[in-house]
Amino acid sequence: MKAKVFIRLKSGVLDPQGKAVEEALKTLGYDEVKGVRVGKFIELEVDGDSKEAVEIRVNEMSEKLLANTVVEDFKVEVE
């Protein structure tokens, strides 16, 4: 099964990379951009007996390794 993990900084956590992208976009003439937050997207191929079992395992992986849960939130989708 394919699992997708979407990781983003928690609200209130400064995002210097997002600020740099925002400023670069404005330099290129995209003045309508009012804020940018940069995150991560991870796609996994995972063997499992059920969608629910795979989702549980990928949540575990995300909590232990893929996301820094102190400053990041994550969402898992399994197809």
N, CA, C and O atoms as a Tripos MOL2 file, in Angstrom:
@<TRIPOS>MOLECULE
protein
  316   315    79     0     0
PROTEIN
NO_CHARGES

@<TRIPOS>ATOM
      1 N           0.8350   -1.1730    0.0000 N.3       1 MET1
      2 CA          0.0000    0.0000    0.0000 C.3       1 MET1
      3 C           0.8810    1.2370    0.0000 C.2       1 MET1
      4 O           2.0230    1.2110    0.4590 O.2       1 MET1
      5 N           0.3280    2.3090   -0.5210 N.am      2 LYS2
      6 CA          1.0470    3.5680   -0.5430 C.3       2 LYS2
      7 C           0.5690    4.4200    0.6280 C.2       2 LYS2
      8 O          -0.6310    4.6180    0.8200 O.2       2 LYS2
      9 N           1.5220    4.9190    1.4030 N.am      3 ALA3
     10 CA          1.2130    5.8070    2.5210 C.3       3 ALA3
     11 C           1.8870    7.1470    2.2580 C.2       3 ALA3
     12 O           3.0350    7.2090    1.8180 O.2       3 ALA3
     13 N           1.1570    8.2060    2.5340 N.am      4 LYS4
     14 CA          1.6760    9.5560    2.3740 C.3       4 LYS4
     15 C           1.7010   10.2210    3.7400 C.2       4 LYS4
     16 O           0.7380   10.1430    4.5030 O.2       4 LYS4
     17 N           2.8220   10.8780    4.0380 N.am      5 VAL5
     18 CA          2.9680   11.5890    5.2980 C.3       5 VAL5
     19 C           3.2160   13.0620    4.9700 C.2       5 VAL5
     20 O           4.1840   13.4090    4.2930 O.2       5 VAL5
     21 N           2.3310   13.9090    5.4590 N.am      6 PHE6
     22 CA          2.4430   15.3480    5.2740 C.3       6 PHE6
     23 C           2.9020   15.9440    6.6080 C.2       6 PHE6
     24 O           2.2470   15.7730    7.6360 O.2       6 PHE6
     25 N           4.0320   16.6430    6.5750 N.am      7 ILE7
     26 CA          4.6240   17.1890    7.7930 C.3       7 ILE7
     27 C           4.7250   18.7020    7.6440 C.2       7 ILE7
     28 O           5.1830   19.2100    6.6210 O.2       7 ILE7
     29 N           4.2910   19.4110    8.6810 N.am      8 ARG8
     30 CA          4.3970   20.8730    8.6630 C.3       8 ARG8
     31 C           4.7450   21.3650   10.0640 C.2       8 ARG8
     32 O           4.5010   20.6930   11.0660 O.2       8 ARG8
     33 N           5.3180   22.5490   10.0930 N.am      9 LEU9
     34 CA          5.6430   23.1490   11.3780 C.3       9 LEU9
     35 C           4.3570   23.5000   12.1240 C.2       9 LEU9
     36 O           3.3660   23.9040   11.5160 O.2       9 LEU9
     37 N           4.3850   23.3430   13.4270 N.am     10 LYS10
     38 CA          3.2370   23.7420   14.2450 C.3      10 LYS10
     39 C           3.0690   25.2510   14.1490 C.2      10 LYS10
     40 O           4.0320   25.9880   13.9410 O.2      10 LYS10
     41 N           1.8100   25.6990   14.3070 N.am     11 SER11
     42 CA          1.5800   27.1420   14.2860 C.3      11 SER11
     43 C           2.3330   27.7660   15.4590 C.2      11 SER11
     44 O           2.4130   27.1920   16.5450 O.2      11 SER11
     45 N           2.8700   28.9260   15.2180 N.am     12 GLY12
     46 CA          3.6490   29.6050   16.2480 C.3      12 GLY12
     47 C           5.1360   29.3240   16.1820 C.2      12 GLY12
     48 O           5.9250   30.0340   16.8050 O.2      12 GLY12
     49 N           5.5390   28.2880   15.4280 N.am     13 VAL13
     50 CA          6.9580   27.9780   15.2590 C.3      13 VAL13
     51 C           7.4720   28.7900   14.0700 C.2      13 VAL13
     52 O           6.8840   28.7570   12.9880 O.2      13 VAL13
     53 N           8.5610   29.5130   14.2730 N.am     14 LEU14
     54 CA          9.1320   30.3190   13.2000 C.3      14 LEU14
     55 C           9.5750   29.4300   12.0420 C.2      14 LEU14
     56 O          10.0650   28.3210   12.2510 O.2      14 LEU14
     57 N           9.3960   29.9310   10.8190 N.am     15 ASP15
     58 CA          9.7340   29.1800    9.6120 C.3      15 ASP15
     59 C          10.6660   30.0300    8.7360 C.2      15 ASP15
     60 O          10.2040   30.6770    7.7970 O.2      15 ASP15
     61 N          11.9710   30.0350    9.0340 N.am     16 PRO16
     62 CA         12.8900   30.8610    8.2460 C.3      16 PRO16
     63 C          12.9410   30.4570    6.7720 C.2      16 PRO16
     64 O          13.1210   31.3120    5.9040 O.2      16 PRO16
     65 N          12.7850   29.1820    6.4860 N.am     17 GLN17
     66 CA         12.7880   28.7390    5.0880 C.3      17 GLN17
     67 C          11.5550   29.2960    4.3650 C.2      17 GLN17
     68 O          11.6540   29.7630    3.2310 O.2      17 GLN17
     69 N          10.4150   29.2450    5.0170 N.am     18 GLY18
     70 CA          9.2010   29.8060    4.4300 C.3      18 GLY18
     71 C           9.3430   31.3000    4.1940 C.2      18 GLY18
     72 O           8.9120   31.8060    3.1580 O.2      18 GLY18
     73 N           9.9460   32.0160    5.1490 N.am     19 LYS19
     74 CA         10.1550   33.4580    5.0020 C.3      19 LYS19
     75 C          11.0750   33.7510    3.8320 C.2      19 LYS19
     76 O          10.8440   34.7120    3.0980 O.2      19 LYS19
     77 N          12.1210   32.9400    3.6380 N.am     20 ALA20
     78 CA         13.0430   33.1240    2.5130 C.3      20 ALA20
     79 C          12.3250   32.9060    1.1830 C.2      20 ALA20
     80 O          12.5470   33.6510    0.2280 O.2      20 ALA20
     81 N          11.4740   31.8970    1.1170 N.am     21 VAL21
     82 CA         10.7040   31.6400   -0.1100 C.3      21 VAL21
     83 C           9.7480   32.8010   -0.3700 C.2      21 VAL21
     84 O           9.6210   33.2680   -1.5020 O.2      21 VAL21
     85 N           9.0820   33.2610    0.6750 N.am     22 GLU22
     86 CA          8.1600   34.3980    0.5280 C.3      22 GLU22
     87 C           8.8760   35.6210   -0.0370 C.2      22 GLU22
     88 O           8.3850   36.2630   -0.9660 O.2      22 GLU22
     89 N          10.0330   35.9370    0.5250 N.am     23 GLU23
     90 CA         10.7900   37.1030    0.0520 C.3      23 GLU23
     91 C          11.2600   36.9120   -1.3860 C.2      23 GLU23
     92 O          11.2360   37.8580   -2.1740 O.2      23 GLU23
     93 N          11.6850   35.7030   -1.7350 N.am     24 ALA24
     94 CA         12.1220   35.4380   -3.1090 C.3      24 ALA24
     95 C          10.9590   35.5960   -4.0890 C.2      24 ALA24
     96 O          11.1320   36.1440   -5.1780 O.2      24 ALA24
     97 N           9.7880   35.1220   -3.7070 N.am     25 LEU25
     98 CA          8.6160   35.2790   -4.5680 C.3      25 LEU25
     99 C           8.2690   36.7540   -4.7650 C.2      25 LEU25
    100 O           7.9210   37.1720   -5.8690 O.2      25 LEU25
    101 N           8.3630   37.5250   -3.7090 N.am     26 LYS26
    102 CA          8.0860   38.9630   -3.8260 C.3      26 LYS26
    103 C           9.1120   39.6390   -4.7250 C.2      26 LYS26
    104 O           8.7680   40.5290   -5.5030 O.2      26 LYS26
    105 N          10.3770   39.2190   -4.6210 N.am     27 THR27
    106 CA         11.4230   39.7540   -5.4880 C.3      27 THR27
    107 C          11.1270   39.4600   -6.9550 C.2      27 THR27
    108 O          11.4640   40.2530   -7.8350 O.2      27 THR27
    109 N          10.5010   38.3230   -7.2110 N.am     28 LEU28
    110 CA         10.1370   37.9400   -8.5830 C.3      28 LEU28
    111 C           8.8350   38.5920   -9.0490 C.2      28 LEU28
    112 O           8.3750   38.3430  -10.1630 O.2      28 LEU28
    113 N           8.2470   39.4210   -8.1970 N.am     29 GLY29
    114 CA          7.0530   40.1450   -8.6140 C.3      29 GLY29
    115 C           5.7420   39.5600   -8.1360 C.2      29 GLY29
    116 O           4.6810   40.0390   -8.5370 O.2      29 GLY29
    117 N           5.7750   38.5530   -7.3020 N.am     30 TYR30
    118 CA          4.5530   37.9340   -6.7920 C.3      30 TYR30
    119 C           4.1660   38.5900   -5.4650 C.2      30 TYR30
    120 O           4.2390   37.9720   -4.4030 O.2      30 TYR30
    121 N           3.7560   39.8520   -5.5530 N.am     31 ASP31
    122 CA          3.4460   40.6350   -4.3540 C.3      31 ASP31
    123 C           2.1900   40.1650   -3.6330 C.2      31 ASP31
    124 O           1.9670   40.5280   -2.4780 O.2      31 ASP31
    125 N           1.3710   39.3650   -4.2980 N.am     32 GLU32
    126 CA          0.1390   38.8830   -3.6700 C.3      32 GLU32
    127 C           0.3880   37.8180   -2.6020 C.2      32 GLU32
    128 O          -0.5150   37.5070   -1.8240 O.2      32 GLU32
    129 N           1.5910   37.2580   -2.5530 N.am     33 VAL33
    130 CA          1.9220   36.2430   -1.5560 C.3      33 VAL33
    131 C           2.0780   36.9250   -0.2010 C.2      33 VAL33
    132 O           2.8940   37.8330   -0.0410 O.2      33 VAL33
    133 N           1.2840   36.4750    0.7730 N.am     34 LYS34
    134 CA          1.2820   37.1030    2.0940 C.3      34 LYS34
    135 C           1.8430   36.2010    3.1850 C.2      34 LYS34
    136 O           1.9470   36.6280    4.3350 O.2      34 LYS34
    137 N           2.2030   34.9800    2.8580 N.am     35 GLY35
    138 CA          2.7890   34.0910    3.8470 C.3      35 GLY35
    139 C           3.1160   32.7440    3.2270 C.2      35 GLY35
    140 O           2.3710   32.2360    2.3900 O.2      35 GLY35
    141 N           4.2330   32.1740    3.6430 N.am     36 VAL36
    142 CA          4.6510   30.8600    3.1400 C.3      36 VAL36
    143 C           5.1060   30.0200    4.3250 C.2      36 VAL36
    144 O           5.8630   30.4910    5.1740 O.2      36 VAL36
    145 N           4.6480   28.7900    4.3810 N.am     37 ARG37
    146 CA          5.1140   27.8050    5.3570 C.3      37 ARG37
    147 C           5.6350   26.6210    4.5470 C.2      37 ARG37
    148 O           4.9280   26.1100    3.6770 O.2      37 ARG37
    149 N           6.8390   26.1880    4.8170 N.am     38 VAL38
    150 CA          7.4480   25.0810    4.0870 C.3      38 VAL38
    151 C           7.3550   23.8260    4.9460 C.2      38 VAL38
    152 O           7.6540   23.8530    6.1400 O.2      38 VAL38
    153 N           6.9380   22.7290    4.3230 N.am     39 GLY39
    154 CA          6.8250   21.4620    5.0270 C.3      39 GLY39
    155 C           7.5290   20.3530    4.2680 C.2      39 GLY39
    156 O           8.3420   20.6000    3.3770 O.2      39 GLY39
    157 N           7.1980   19.1240    4.6430 N.am     40 LYS40
    158 CA          7.7900   17.9500    4.0020 C.3      40 LYS40
    159 C           6.6720   17.0050    3.5760 C.2      40 LYS40
    160 O           5.6040   16.9650    4.1870 O.2      40 LYS40
    161 N           6.9380   16.2560    2.5290 N.am     41 PHE41
    162 CA          6.0340   15.2210    2.0470 C.3      41 PHE41
    163 C           6.8510   13.9550    1.8650 C.2      41 PHE41
    164 O           7.8650   13.9590    1.1670 O.2      41 PHE41
    165 N           6.4130   12.8730    2.4910 N.am     42 ILE42
    166 CA          7.1180   11.5930    2.3920 C.3      42 ILE42
    167 C           6.1270   10.5520    1.9010 C.2      42 ILE42
    168 O           5.0170   10.4470    2.4220 O.2      42 ILE42
    169 N           6.5310    9.7840    0.8990 N.am     43 GLU43
    170 CA          5.6800    8.7270    0.3510 C.3      43 GLU43
    171 C           6.3560    7.3810    0.6000 C.2      43 GLU43
    172 O           7.5310    7.2010    0.2840 O.2      43 GLU43
    173 N           5.6100    6.4470    1.1660 N.am     44 LEU44
    174 CA          6.1430    5.1330    1.5180 C.3      44 LEU44
    175 C           5.3360    4.0310    0.8480 C.2      44 LEU44
    176 O           4.1200    4.1510    0.6990 O.2      44 LEU44
    177 N           6.0000    2.9750    0.4490 N.am     45 GLU45
    178 CA          5.3420    1.7340    0.0370 C.3      45 GLU45
    179 C           5.4380    0.7930    1.2290 C.2      45 GLU45
    180 O           6.5370    0.4770    1.6840 O.2      45 GLU45
    181 N           4.3030    0.3470    1.7340 N.am     46 VAL46
    182 CA          4.2770   -0.4270    2.9720 C.3      46 VAL46
    183 C           3.4220   -1.6790    2.7840 C.2      46 VAL46
    184 O           2.3010   -1.5970    2.2830 O.2      46 VAL46
    185 N           3.9530   -2.8410    3.1870 N.am     47 ASP47
    186 CA          3.1630   -4.0690    3.2010 C.3      47 ASP47
    187 C           2.3120   -4.0910    4.4650 C.2      47 ASP47
    188 O           2.7580   -3.6770    5.5350 O.2      47 ASP47
    189 N           1.0910   -4.5750    4.3280 N.am     48 GLY48
    190 CA          0.2330   -4.6770    5.4950 C.3      48 GLY48
    191 C          -1.0280   -5.4370    5.1730 C.2      48 GLY48
    192 O          -1.4190   -5.5590    4.0120 O.2      48 GLY48
    193 N          -1.6670   -5.9520    6.2170 N.am     49 ASP49
    194 CA         -2.8810   -6.7460    6.0480 C.3      49 ASP49
    195 C          -4.1110   -5.8920    5.7970 C.2      49 ASP49
    196 O          -5.0600   -6.3380    5.1520 O.2      49 ASP49
    197 N          -4.0980   -4.6630    6.3050 N.am     50 SER50
    198 CA         -5.2530   -3.7890    6.1260 C.3      50 SER50
    199 C          -4.8010   -2.3390    6.1000 C.2      50 SER50
    200 O          -3.7050   -2.0030    6.5480 O.2      50 SER50
    201 N          -5.6600   -1.4990    5.5740 N.am     51 LYS51
    202 CA         -5.3860   -0.0690    5.5320 C.3      51 LYS51
    203 C          -5.1820    0.4790    6.9480 C.2      51 LYS51
    204 O          -4.3030    1.3080    7.1810 O.2      51 LYS51
    205 N          -5.9970    0.0100    7.8770 N.am     52 GLU52
    206 CA         -5.9130    0.4780    9.2600 C.3      52 GLU52
    207 C          -4.5840    0.0900    9.9030 C.2      52 GLU52
    208 O          -3.9830    0.8840   10.6260 O.2      52 GLU52
    209 N          -4.1280   -1.1400    9.6370 N.am     53 ALA53
    210 CA         -2.8580   -1.6070   10.2010 C.3      53 ALA53
    211 C          -1.6870   -0.7960    9.6510 C.2      53 ALA53
    212 O          -0.7710   -0.4340   10.3890 O.2      53 ALA53
    213 N          -1.7250   -0.5160    8.3520 N.am     54 VAL54
    214 CA         -0.6640    0.2760    7.7350 C.3      54 VAL54
    215 C          -0.6760    1.6890    8.3140 C.2      54 VAL54
    216 O           0.3830    2.2460    8.6030 O.2      54 VAL54
    217 N          -1.8520    2.2650    8.4830 N.am     55 GLU55
    218 CA         -1.9540    3.6150    9.0340 C.3      55 GLU55
    219 C          -1.3760    3.6830   10.4520 C.2      55 GLU55
    220 O          -0.7010    4.6500   10.8030 O.2      55 GLU55
    221 N          -1.6380    2.6700   11.2510 N.am     56 ILE56
    222 CA         -1.0880    2.6230   12.6160 C.3      56 ILE56
    223 C           0.4390    2.5670   12.5690 C.2      56 ILE56
    224 O           1.1110    3.2930   13.3030 O.2      56 ILE56
    225 N           0.9830    1.7120   11.7130 N.am     57 ARG57
    226 CA          2.4470    1.5660   11.6230 C.3      57 ARG57
    227 C           3.1040    2.8500   11.1180 C.2      57 ARG57
    228 O           4.1420    3.2600   11.6360 O.2      57 ARG57
    229 N           2.5040    3.4830   10.1110 N.am     58 VAL58
    230 CA          3.0990    4.7100    9.5620 C.3      58 VAL58
    231 C           2.9900    5.8480   10.5770 C.2      58 VAL58
    232 O           3.8810    6.6940   10.6440 O.2      58 VAL58
    233 N           1.9270    5.8810   11.3580 N.am     59 ASN59
    234 CA          1.8380    6.8590   12.4450 C.3      59 ASN59
    235 C           2.9720    6.6510   13.4400 C.2      59 ASN59
    236 O           3.5810    7.6170   13.9010 O.2      59 ASN59
    237 N           3.2570    5.3920   13.7740 N.am     60 GLU60
    238 CA          4.3720    5.0820   14.6730 C.3      60 GLU60
    239 C           5.6910    5.5600   14.0790 C.2      60 GLU60
    240 O           6.4990    6.1800   14.7710 O.2      60 GLU60
    241 N           5.9120    5.2700   12.7880 N.am     61 MET61
    242 CA          7.1380    5.6980   12.1060 C.3      61 MET61
    243 C           7.2800    7.2130   12.1370 C.2      61 MET61
    244 O           8.3690    7.7480   12.3480 O.2      61 MET61
    245 N           6.1700    7.8850   11.9230 N.am     62 SER62
    246 CA          6.1880    9.3500   11.9010 C.3      62 SER62
    247 C           6.5220    9.9210   13.2660 C.2      62 SER62
    248 O           7.3090   10.8610   13.3750 O.2      62 SER62
    249 N           5.9310    9.3600   14.2980 N.am     63 GLU63
    250 CA          6.1950    9.8380   15.6600 C.3      63 GLU63
    251 C           7.6320    9.5720   16.0970 C.2      63 GLU63
    252 O           8.2320   10.3850   16.8010 O.2      63 GLU63
    253 N           8.1880    8.4230   15.6770 N.am     64 LYS64
    254 CA          9.5280    8.0300   16.1230 C.3      64 LYS64
    255 C          10.6580    8.6140   15.2810 C.2      64 LYS64
    256 O          11.7450    8.8610   15.8020 O.2      64 LYS64
    257 N          10.4160    8.8430   13.9660 N.am     65 LEU65
    258 CA         11.5210    9.2250   13.0990 C.3      65 LEU65
    259 C          11.1880   10.3180   12.0940 C.2      65 LEU65
    260 O          11.9520   11.2720   11.9530 O.2      65 LEU65
    261 N          10.0860   10.2030   11.4050 N.am     66 LEU66
    262 CA          9.8420   11.0590   10.2420 C.3      66 LEU66
    263 C           9.5460   12.5130   10.6090 C.2      66 LEU66
    264 O           9.9240   13.4230    9.8720 O.2      66 LEU66
    265 N           8.8810   12.7390   11.7270 N.am     67 ALA67
    266 CA          8.5370   14.0910   12.1480 C.3      67 ALA67
    267 C           9.1670   14.3860   13.5040 C.2      67 ALA67
    268 O           9.3150   13.5000   14.3450 O.2      67 ALA67
    269 N           9.5270   15.6270   13.6930 N.am     68 ASN68
    270 CA          9.9820   16.1000   15.0020 C.3      68 ASN68
    271 C           8.7330   16.6390   15.7050 C.2      68 ASN68
    272 O           8.3530   17.7940   15.5120 O.2      68 ASN68
    273 N           8.1070   15.8020   16.5100 N.am     69 THR69
    274 CA          6.8040   16.1400   17.0750 C.3      69 THR69
    275 C           6.8460   17.2860   18.0870 C.2      69 THR69
    276 O           5.7980   17.7570   18.5280 O.2      69 THR69
    277 N           8.0240   17.7300   18.4510 N.am     70 VAL70
    278 CA          8.1240   18.9040   19.3240 C.3      70 VAL70
    279 C           7.7100   20.1540   18.5570 C.2      70 VAL70
    280 O           7.0300   21.0210   19.1050 O.2      70 VAL70
    281 N           8.1170   20.2530   17.2910 N.am     71 VAL71
    282 CA          7.8400   21.4580   16.5040 C.3      71 VAL71
    283 C           7.0170   21.1920   15.2440 C.2      71 VAL71
    284 O           6.6490   22.1330   14.5410 O.2      71 VAL71
    285 N           6.7210   19.9170   14.9480 N.am     72 GLU72
    286 CA          6.0000   19.5860   13.7100 C.3      72 GLU72
    287 C           4.7490   18.7680   13.9970 C.2      72 GLU72
    288 O           4.7030   17.9610   14.9250 O.2      72 GLU72
    289 N           3.7340   19.0050   13.1670 N.am     73 ASP73
    290 CA          2.5390   18.1630   13.1230 C.3      73 ASP73
    291 C           2.6310   17.3030   11.8720 C.2      73 ASP73
    292 O           3.3310   17.6530   10.9220 O.2      73 ASP73
    293 N           1.9280   16.1840   11.8720 N.am     74 PHE74
    294 CA          1.9060   15.3480   10.6700 C.3      74 PHE74
    295 C           0.5210   14.7490   10.4680 C.2      74 PHE74
    296 O          -0.2820   14.6300   11.3930 O.2      74 PHE74
    297 N           0.2810   14.3770    9.2060 N.am     75 LYS75
    298 CA         -0.9600   13.7140    8.8370 C.3      75 LYS75
    299 C          -0.5970   12.5520    7.9340 C.2      75 LYS75
    300 O           0.2460   12.6880    7.0470 O.2      75 LYS75
    301 N          -1.2300   11.4060    8.1560 N.am     76 VAL76
    302 CA         -0.9610   10.2010    7.3590 C.3      76 VAL76
    303 C          -2.1880    9.8770    6.5220 C.2      76 VAL76
    304 O          -3.3140    9.9050    7.0170 O.2      76 VAL76
    305 N          -1.9610    9.5680    5.2460 N.am     77 GLU77
    306 CA         -3.0100    9.0830    4.3550 C.3      77 GLU77
    307 C          -2.5320    7.7710    3.7420 C.2      77 GLU77
    308 O          -1.3960    7.6720    3.2770 O.2      77 GLU77
    309 N          -3.3980    6.7740    3.7440 N.am     78 VAL78
    310 CA         -3.0530    5.4760    3.1650 C.3      78 VAL78
    311 C          -4.0070    5.2040    2.0010 C.2      78 VAL78
    312 O          -5.2220    5.3480    2.1330 O.2      78 VAL78
    313 N          -3.4390    4.8080    0.8660 N.am     79 GLU79
    314 CA         -4.2430    4.4840   -0.3240 C.3      79 GLU79
    315 C          -4.2630    2.9870   -0.5220 C.2      79 GLU79
    316 O          -4.8830    2.4970   -1.4670 O.2      79 GLU79
@<TRIPOS>BOND
     1     1     2 1
     2     2     3 1
     3     3     4 2
     4     3     5 am
     5     5     6 1
     6     6     7 1
     7     7     8 2
     8     7     9 am
     9     9    10 1
    10    10    11 1
    11    11    12 2
    12    11    13 am
    13    13    14 1
    14    14    15 1
    15    15    16 2
    16    15    17 am
    17    17    18 1
    18    18    19 1
    19    19    20 2
    20    19    21 am
    21    21    22 1
    22    22    23 1
    23    23    24 2
    24    23    25 am
    25    25    26 1
    26    26    27 1
    27    27    28 2
    28    27    29 am
    29    29    30 1
    30    30    31 1
    31    31    32 2
    32    31    33 am
    33    33    34 1
    34    34    35 1
    35    35    36 2
    36    35    37 am
    37    37    38 1
    38    38    39 1
    39    39    40 2
    40    39    41 am
    41    41    42 1
    42    42    43 1
    43    43    44 2
    44    43    45 am
    45    45    46 1
    46    46    47 1
    47    47    48 2
    48    47    49 am
    49    49    50 1
    50    50    51 1
    51    51    52 2
    52    51    53 am
    53    53    54 1
    54    54    55 1
    55    55    56 2
    56    55    57 am
    57    57    58 1
    58    58    59 1
    59    59    60 2
    60    59    61 am
    61    61    62 1
    62    62    63 1
    63    63    64 2
    64    63    65 am
    65    65    66 1
    66    66    67 1
    67    67    68 2
    68    67    69 am
    69    69    70 1
    70    70    71 1
    71    71    72 2
    72    71    73 am
    73    73    74 1
    74    74    75 1
    75    75    76 2
    76    75    77 am
    77    77    78 1
    78    78    79 1
    79    79    80 2
    80    79    81 am
    81    81    82 1
    82    82    83 1
    83    83    84 2
    84    83    85 am
    85    85    86 1
    86    86    87 1
    87    87    88 2
    88    87    89 am
    89    89    90 1
    90    90    91 1
    91    91    92 2
    92    91    93 am
    93    93    94 1
    94    94    95 1
    95    95    96 2
    96    95    97 am
    97    97    98 1
    98    98    99 1
    99    99   100 2
   100    99   101 am
   101   101   102 1
   102   102   103 1
   103   103   104 2
   104   103   105 am
   105   105   106 1
   106   106   107 1
   107   107   108 2
   108   107   109 am
   109   109   110 1
   110   110   111 1
   111   111   112 2
   112   111   113 am
   113   113   114 1
   114   114   115 1
   115   115   116 2
   116   115   117 am
   117   117   118 1
   118   118   119 1
   119   119   120 2
   120   119   121 am
   121   121   122 1
   122   122   123 1
   123   123   124 2
   124   123   125 am
   125   125   126 1
   126   126   127 1
   127   127   128 2
   128   127   129 am
   129   129   130 1
   130   130   131 1
   131   131   132 2
   132   131   133 am
   133   133   134 1
   134   134   135 1
   135   135   136 2
   136   135   137 am
   137   137   138 1
   138   138   139 1
   139   139   140 2
   140   139   141 am
   141   141   142 1
   142   142   143 1
   143   143   144 2
   144   143   145 am
   145   145   146 1
   146   146   147 1
   147   147   148 2
   148   147   149 am
   149   149   150 1
   150   150   151 1
   151   151   152 2
   152   151   153 am
   153   153   154 1
   154   154   155 1
   155   155   156 2
   156   155   157 am
   157   157   158 1
   158   158   159 1
   159   159   160 2
   160   159   161 am
   161   161   162 1
   162   162   163 1
   163   163   164 2
   164   163   165 am
   165   165   166 1
   166   166   167 1
   167   167   168 2
   168   167   169 am
   169   169   170 1
   170   170   171 1
   171   171   172 2
   172   171   173 am
   173   173   174 1
   174   174   175 1
   175   175   176 2
   176   175   177 am
   177   177   178 1
   178   178   179 1
   179   179   180 2
   180   179   181 am
   181   181   182 1
   182   182   183 1
   183   183   184 2
   184   183   185 am
   185   185   186 1
   186   186   187 1
   187   187   188 2
   188   187   189 am
   189   189   190 1
   190   190   191 1
   191   191   192 2
   192   191   193 am
   193   193   194 1
   194   194   195 1
   195   195   196 2
   196   195   197 am
   197   197   198 1
   198   198   199 1
   199   199   200 2
   200   199   201 am
   201   201   202 1
   202   202   203 1
   203   203   204 2
   204   203   205 am
   205   205   206 1
   206   206   207 1
   207   207   208 2
   208   207   209 am
   209   209   210 1
   210   210   211 1
   211   211   212 2
   212   211   213 am
   213   213   214 1
   214   214   215 1
   215   215   216 2
   216   215   217 am
   217   217   218 1
   218   218   219 1
   219   219   220 2
   220   219   221 am
   221   221   222 1
   222   222   223 1
   223   223   224 2
   224   223   225 am
   225   225   226 1
   226   226   227 1
   227   227   228 2
   228   227   229 am
   229   229   230 1
   230   230   231 1
   231   231   232 2
   232   231   233 am
   233   233   234 1
   234   234   235 1
   235   235   236 2
   236   235   237 am
   237   237   238 1
   238   238   239 1
   239   239   240 2
   240   239   241 am
   241   241   242 1
   242   242   243 1
   243   243   244 2
   244   243   245 am
   245   245   246 1
   246   246   247 1
   247   247   248 2
   248   247   249 am
   249   249   250 1
   250   250   251 1
   251   251   252 2
   252   251   253 am
   253   253   254 1
   254   254   255 1
   255   255   256 2
   256   255   257 am
   257   257   258 1
   258   258   259 1
   259   259   260 2
   260   259   261 am
   261   261   262 1
   262   262   263 1
   263   263   264 2
   264   263   265 am
   265   265   266 1
   266   266   267 1
   267   267   268 2
   268   267   269 am
   269   269   270 1
   270   270   271 1
   271   271   272 2
   272   271   273 am
   273   273   274 1
   274   274   275 1
   275   275   276 2
   276   275   277 am
   277   277   278 1
   278   278   279 1
   279   279   280 2
   280   279   281 am
   281   281   282 1
   282   282   283 1
   283   283   284 2
   284   283   285 am
   285   285   286 1
   286   286   287 1
   287   287   288 2
   288   287   289 am
   289   289   290 1
   290   290   291 1
   291   291   292 2
   292   291   293 am
   293   293   294 1
   294   294   295 1
   295   295   296 2
   296   295   297 am
   297   297   298 1
   298   298   299 1
   299   299   300 2
   300   299   301 am
   301   301   302 1
   302   302   303 1
   303   303   304 2
   304   303   305 am
   305   305   306 1
   306   306   307 1
   307   307   308 2
   308   307   309 am
   309   309   310 1
   310   310   311 1
   311   311   312 2
   312   311   313 am
   313   313   314 1
   314   314   315 1
   315   315   316 2
@<TRIPOS>SUBSTRUCTURE
     1 MET1         2 RESIDUE 1 A MET
     2 LYS2         6 RESIDUE 1 A LYS
     3 ALA3        10 RESIDUE 1 A ALA
     4 LYS4        14 RESIDUE 1 A LYS
     5 VAL5        18 RESIDUE 1 A VAL
     6 PHE6        22 RESIDUE 1 A PHE
     7 ILE7        26 RESIDUE 1 A ILE
     8 ARG8        30 RESIDUE 1 A ARG
     9 LEU9        34 RESIDUE 1 A LEU
    10 LYS10       38 RESIDUE 1 A LYS
    11 SER11       42 RESIDUE 1 A SER
    12 GLY12       46 RESIDUE 1 A GLY
    13 VAL13       50 RESIDUE 1 A VAL
    14 LEU14       54 RESIDUE 1 A LEU
    15 ASP15       58 RESIDUE 1 A ASP
    16 PRO16       62 RESIDUE 1 A PRO
    17 GLN17       66 RESIDUE 1 A GLN
    18 GLY18       70 RESIDUE 1 A GLY
    19 LYS19       74 RESIDUE 1 A LYS
    20 ALA20       78 RESIDUE 1 A ALA
    21 VAL21       82 RESIDUE 1 A VAL
    22 GLU22       86 RESIDUE 1 A GLU
    23 GLU23       90 RESIDUE 1 A GLU
    24 ALA24       94 RESIDUE 1 A ALA
    25 LEU25       98 RESIDUE 1 A LEU
    26 LYS26      102 RESIDUE 1 A LYS
    27 THR27      106 RESIDUE 1 A THR
    28 LEU28      110 RESIDUE 1 A LEU
    29 GLY29      114 RESIDUE 1 A GLY
    30 TYR30      118 RESIDUE 1 A TYR
    31 ASP31      122 RESIDUE 1 A ASP
    32 GLU32      126 RESIDUE 1 A GLU
    33 VAL33      130 RESIDUE 1 A VAL
    34 LYS34      134 RESIDUE 1 A LYS
    35 GLY35      138 RESIDUE 1 A GLY
    36 VAL36      142 RESIDUE 1 A VAL
    37 ARG37      146 RESIDUE 1 A ARG
    38 VAL38      150 RESIDUE 1 A VAL
    39 GLY39      154 RESIDUE 1 A GLY
    40 LYS40      158 RESIDUE 1 A LYS
    41 PHE41      162 RESIDUE 1 A PHE
    42 ILE42      166 RESIDUE 1 A ILE
    43 GLU43      170 RESIDUE 1 A GLU
    44 LEU44      174 RESIDUE 1 A LEU
    45 GLU45      178 RESIDUE 1 A GLU
    46 VAL46      182 RESIDUE 1 A VAL
    47 ASP47      186 RESIDUE 1 A ASP
    48 GLY48      190 RESIDUE 1 A GLY
    49 ASP49      194 RESIDUE 1 A ASP
    50 SER50      198 RESIDUE 1 A SER
    51 LYS51      202 RESIDUE 1 A LYS
    52 GLU52      206 RESIDUE 1 A GLU
    53 ALA53      210 RESIDUE 1 A ALA
    54 VAL54      214 RESIDUE 1 A VAL
    55 GLU55      218 RESIDUE 1 A GLU
    56 ILE56      222 RESIDUE 1 A ILE
    57 ARG57      226 RESIDUE 1 A ARG
    58 VAL58      230 RESIDUE 1 A VAL
    59 ASN59      234 RESIDUE 1 A ASN
    60 GLU60      238 RESIDUE 1 A GLU
    61 MET61      242 RESIDUE 1 A MET
    62 SER62      246 RESIDUE 1 A SER
    63 GLU63      250 RESIDUE 1 A GLU
    64 LYS64      254 RESIDUE 1 A LYS
    65 LEU65      258 RESIDUE 1 A LEU
    66 LEU66      262 RESIDUE 1 A LEU
    67 ALA67      266 RESIDUE 1 A ALA
    68 ASN68      270 RESIDUE 1 A ASN
    69 THR69      274 RESIDUE 1 A THR
    70 VAL70      278 RESIDUE 1 A VAL
    71 VAL71      282 RESIDUE 1 A VAL
    72 GLU72      286 RESIDUE 1 A GLU
    73 ASP73      290 RESIDUE 1 A ASP
    74 PHE74      294 RESIDUE 1 A PHE
    75 LYS75      298 RESIDUE 1 A LYS
    76 VAL76      302 RESIDUE 1 A VAL
    77 GLU77      306 RESIDUE 1 A GLU
    78 VAL78      310 RESIDUE 1 A VAL
    79 GLU79      314 RESIDUE 1 A GLU
